[in-house]
Amino acid sequence: MEVIESVNIHEDIKKGLPSRDRYIENYIATIGNLGRVGIKCLCYNFMPVIDWARSDLAHQLPDGSTVLSYRHSEVLRMNPSTMADAMASKARGYSLPGWEPERLGAMGTDIEFYQSMSREDYWKNMKYFLDAVIPAAEKADVRMAIHPDDPPWPLYGLPKVISGAGNIRTFLELNPSPYNGLTLCTGSLGADRANDLPAIVREFAGQGRIHFAHIRNIHHLTGVDFDESAHLSSCGDLDMYAIVKEFHDAGFAGYIRPDHGRMIWGEKARPGYGLYDRALGSQYLIGLWEGIDKDGR
Ligand SMILES: [Mn+2]
């Protein structure tokens, strides 16, 4: 195993509290430990309080499968703590990454804290973190790979920062080391129709700043509502061939995984993380890669 996903960032680091230095020291120790056991890439996110949000974890598609779905008005009708309750009740007993019970207790006060924080201060806290940990990542030969915000727009007045090409550029400039890089998640960024995924892959893979790729498809319903879908281009709105081709043509040598899948064939698993549809997704991506590779020879 060479990729670890995720090592969470303590809220005190994101908030910029004096206590952050202690947690950053712990983070640096973790990076060193991971490097010693052969980990080459660390995926993390810098989203405040809410890791990711959906309005339904088992939305039924016409083929009988279920997927995670997002209806903006339903999400806005909730508040962060009712959202936490809804996520827990729909998870069928599985714990959801980023929605662990121990994180939910302080949610209300955390939200108020971030609502009064400026975007600039949030960027400053991010830079403070990067400048502290990236030298350790270089030394341990562990590439840091930030995951974009999901969905890629602000919710409940919380700062969201990694949501499109412009702010990804800003993020990468905060610390120019190649060890400061990206987890390029096509489904998260692809929820915003304004994001041109092949162009984004071309730009940042070309700079060697993508270390890890989550490749999945998404089906847009409106500008802000979407269903997750099977990986195939024909099942959603992203051109998976064009995306994989940009990775291929950039000489991408990092890690790729299929991302969330449908729940199919009666499988019972953590929502979004069934084995069967993700296995189909991985074979589809491998097939695209082989076709593109042989075509280009
Ligand atoms: Mn992802």
Boltz pocket constraint, residues with backbone or C-beta under 6 A from the ligand:
constraints:
  - pocket:
      binder: B
      contacts: [[A, 147], [A, 185], [A, 187], [A, 188], [A, 214], [A, 259]]
      max_distance: 6.0
